[in-house]
Structures are given as structure tokens and as C-alpha cells.
């Protein structure tokens, strides 16, 4: 499938909107629903929260180097989220993790429709952001 080159400039807006939704959602879970984040959730937050501001500044300044400083955060968050999901769904044994202190990284805090979990929401968000950044066509390029 070929993406229209005229519309590739819009993908950073998709990435930014996804980062805003994910950040707002994580804050809602912890501050409104009072669900404490696990260790891996904290690491994912460390990658997600700065993306809101980095992407916003790059959009406002029309910085063509957007991917150079956004993709490292997004891909790192994606890798942590993938690991968290493998752990959460039992593919990786819980004994092979550093989630011993505080909330367990496999604790079932929410499970909408029987399969939508906080780790899955994070994985989806980082996937959308990463793909959006990869599909981005910097302004002024052919």
C-alpha cells in the first residue's frame, strides 16, 4: 500500500495526538482511578511523557529533524511495552523481571472486553507513534 506523498506531512500530528491521549490516559489511571503504576509502566511513562512536548515543539517550529529525536524515545518505549506484554501474558516467566518491588507488572488492574489491558494500551500507543514517525515526510522534501 502506497501512502499519498501529499498527506505524509500529517503523520507527526497523529503521533502527537496519540502521545497526548496516552499521557492523559496514564495520568487518569493513576490520579483518578488510583491505580498505582508498576516498574515497567514507569519506564514507559519516561518515554511517553517527553514525546508530548518534543513532538509539539517540532510541529510548531516545523523542524525537519523530528524523527531524529522522537524515534529513540518511541522505539525504546515500544520495546519496553513489548517486553511488558510478553511478561503480562505469561510468555516470559515473572521470575525473569525486576518487578519484585511495589505493584507486580503482571497485576490485572483493568481488562476491558476481556483483553484490553494497560500494557496493551501502551503497546498500541507506542506502535501508532512509531509507525506515524516512520511514515512522516519532512516538509520541504520531495
N, C-alpha and C positions, 0 to 999 in steps of 0.2 A: 504494500500500500504506500503510495507516494503522498506526502503531505504538501499541500499547496505552499509554494515559497512565499506568496503574499501574506500568508497567515502565520508564518513561523515566528514572527516578532511577538505574537500574543502569548506564547508559551511561558515566558517569565511571569506574566500576570497570573497564570494558572498556578505556577509554583508558589508565588507569594500568597495567593488566596488559600491554597492548601496549607501552607505554613501557619497562616493566621488561624484557620479553623482548627488545626491540630493543637496549636498552643492554647487557644481558648478552651478546647475540649479537655486538655490535660489539666488546666487550671480549674475547670468546672469539676472534674472528678475529684481533685484533691481538696479544693477550698469550699465547694458547695456540698458535694456528696460525702466529703470527709473520708475518701478512700486513700490511704497512705501509699505513695509510690514505692515500688521495690527498687533495689540497687540498679538493675538494668533499665528500669524506667527513668531513673535519674540520669543515667548516661545518655539515654535517648533525648531527654529534655535538654541536656547540654548541647546537643547537636541541632535540635529543632528551634529553640528559642532565638538564637542569634540569626537564624535564617530569615525570620520576620523582618528584622532591621536591615540586614545585609541586602536582601532582595528589594526592599523598599527603597533604600538609598540608590541602588543600582538602577532601579526603574525611574526614579526622579531625576537622576543625573544622566540617564541613557548611557551608562557605562557599558562598553562592548566587551569588557573582560569579566562579565557577570559569572560565567561558568568557572573561571579560574579560582575564584574564592568561594563560590557557593557549592560546587560539586564535592569538594573534600568533606564539608560538613554533612551534606546529604548522603553521600555514599557511606561515610562512617556510620551515620545513623541507620542507614539501610542494613548494613552488616550486623550492627548490634541488634536491630529489630528482628532480623532473620534468625540470629542465634537465640534470641529470647523466645521466638515462636517455636523453634525446634525443641527448646527446653520445656516450654509450656505444654506442648502436645506430646511430650514423652519420647521424642526421637533421640534426644540426648538425656542421659540419666541425670537426675537432680544433684547427685553427688559430685558431678564434674563442673560445679559452678561456685562462684564466690557469693552466692545469695544466702548465706547462712545467717547473717545479721539482719534484724528487722523483719520486714514483710518478705515472705517467700516469693520468689519470682514465678512460681507456678500456682500461686493462690488464685482461686476463681472469684474475682470481685464482681465482675459483670459477665453475662453471657446472653446477649440478645439473640433471639431466633435460634438459640441452641448452638451457635458457632461464632458469633461476633464478639470478640473479646478485646480488652485493652491492648494486648500485644499485637493482635491482628489489625486493629485500627492504626497503630503506629507503623506497622509494616506497610500498610496500604498508603499511608500519608507519605512516607519516605520514598516509596515506589513512584507515586504520582509526581513528587517533586523532582526526583532524579530523572525520570523519563521526560518531564517537561523541560528540564535544563538541557538534556541531551538533544531534544528536538528544537531548541532555541536557535534562531538565526539572528546573529547580532545585527543591529541596524547598520546600514551602510555597506553591507557585504552582498556580493552577488549570489 
